[in-house]
Amino acid sequence: AAADGESGATPVYYHSDVTLSAVAANGANPADYQLRIDCGAAGAGNGATLTLTGVSADTSCQLTETDPTITVINALSGAPGAGHFDLEVGSSTVHASAADGEQGQVQIAYRSATTISENASSGTDQSRYDVAIDCGAAGSGTGTSLALAPVADATTCTITNERRPLVTLRSNLAAHDGAAQFDLQLNGQTVR
């Protein structure tokens, strides 16, 4: 069994086809890894097996684990350019104060669960936005965060912030009796 950094070699017949395999040993679970075998010009592929055809020269190959990348995109709707948001994957901020169309990305461990979220940056009022997060096949939902099940593939998540219109009601009673006061309400909720 080979640990990180260890290798093994064997001579093969000239112009022969060779199948390279990484087989789980010592309790390793292949489902916990996204493997890639890269033999440079001789060939490369994702997975635990790779066949090289017509090997005619010494060939060096690397077995690596590839972790998925999560990309988060900020999309503003309603009043583009008005808001800025910190885009997060788990506890990592992948883009601070992202404007419309800006994005950030991070690699996470293969098959780990994570959360996609945003927080309003300074000067942006989160309550002014309806938020939807769409991560394609990995999931979607409304609100400022979305939990993803174990992620095995590169995933792109778009966080859409739709700006809510602001309705203002102003009292202008000075012509009649400036001392009069009224509760100002919108949809039954007192706003002043």
ABEGO torsion letter per residue (X at the ends): XBBBGBBBBBBBBBGBBBBBBBBBBGGBBAAABBBBBBAEAAEBBBEABBBBBGBABBBBBBBBBBBBBBBBBBBBBGBBGABBBBBBBEABBABBGBBBGBBBBBBBBBGBBBBBBBBBBBGBBAAABBBBBBAEAAEBBBEABBBBBBBABBBBBBBBBBBBBBBBBBBBAAAABAABBBBBBBGGBBAX
